[in-house]
């Protein structure tokens, strides 16, 4: 049904309208479908997290630049 993609697209649009420059997320490699969606939407992998979010189980970090 594409609901995850629609939700991500709305979230990205909201971040753009609020003036954010990038979107950061933390996830798990076991969430193959979600990770594939993030890749498809232009998220890139990071080598380490941005600070200490408290999500200790998450070991994949990604970001998407939405405004230069």
Secondary structure as UniProt FT lines:
FT   HELIX           3..17
FT   TURN            18..19
FT   STRAND          22..27
FT   TURN            29..30
FT   HELIX           32..40
FT   TURN            41..42
FT   STRAND          44..46
FT   TURN            56..57
FT   STRAND          60..65
//
